[in-house]
């Protein structure tokens, strides 16, 4: 085998695992844009193939393996141009999948020494190993990893240290230690396997715990919504009971009222009869207000509209929300509850004459909602455009709304200017 043919085989051995790692990132975890991804993957492919092809003949394979991790790390910087996530989240997800790739590569290398496979045979084995691994990873690992990235808001620097240190430990054992796979394949692969399995167990535990916390949070939100609906229903029943009482009284007096009107008309007292009829119409009980056709959303809006009116907040509510929705109506009602509660809280800091809450919604194939209210002071938005809570323990309502909109694949925009805070949703 010529020197350049050997270098090409080794270049492909380094490139194949890295390529499957990139494909997992693009297909399973998302990308910024297709055009950017194509450009970055093309540059990544050229770099990962040409670098070892040029350097291995110059410095030798064993010497190259000592700098190969640094060369691969530099090449993997392409993921930061492909990813649509913040840098730290991207690094965590990529380091995590890189650890899995390293585990498989080292296991294959140990198997090569145990079975005595040639370089060419090993090159043919690698795609056969990594292709099913990619399919399994896309099916079972992409969603959990994406879930972790989407639901952890702080502490990413500390969290990133776990996959980073695991990678360092694996490289120390497999590349920079005195252990040689050809002499001790079982021992070397066993040490790496132990380190990597400990890391993967920690990631799986993190995912399960985060999933349980999210489920508990959703259950709490649903209980809060049911409580809101119960309070709204109790209020509406009270209005209905009062209306029935008034109707009963009106029916009791109706006979006397009719005799009085008839007498006045017979006596030609038309003006007095008209005045009595106008007064009688005022005795009719007020009709309970219905804001929209959807029962859950209407209950939430009714409850918070009543709360707003009690605090002297003028409500301008015009909602065209159908009875049947394409999104989960309880989640939408919870989002509406959080937005109206935040608006009421903001209005409380404004002078009474300037308090108002303007809430509009229209269904045009997609549900468009806008809620506006005045505010005092300043409103800061984070990198995702969500308001930053100033007090500890606050801000969960805004995070809940953002999570709901993201789960629907919708759009959420907050703006604050000239004393008017506005939030717009499209789901």
Protein Blocks (a to p, Z undefined) as FASTA:
>chain_A
ZZklmmmmmmmmmmmmmmmmmmmmmmmnopfbfklmmmmmmmmmmmmmmmmmmmmmmnoj
klmmmmmmmmmmmmmmmmmmmpmcdfklmmmmmmmmmmmmmmmmmmmmmmmmmnopafkl
mmmmmmmmmmmmmmmmmmmmmmmmmmmmmmpmghklmmmmmmmmmmmmmmmmmmmmmbdf
klmmmlmmmmmmmmmmmmmmmmmmmmmmmmmmmmmmmmmmmmmmmmmmmmmmmmmmmmmm
mmmmmmmmmmmmmmmmmmmmmmmmmnopamlmmmmmmmmmmmpccddddfbfblklmmmm
mmmmmmmmmnopacdddddddfbdcbdfklmmmmmmmmmmmmmmmmmmpcfklgccdddd
ddehiacdddddddehjddddfkopacdfbghihklmmmmmmmmmmnopacddddeehia
cddddZZ
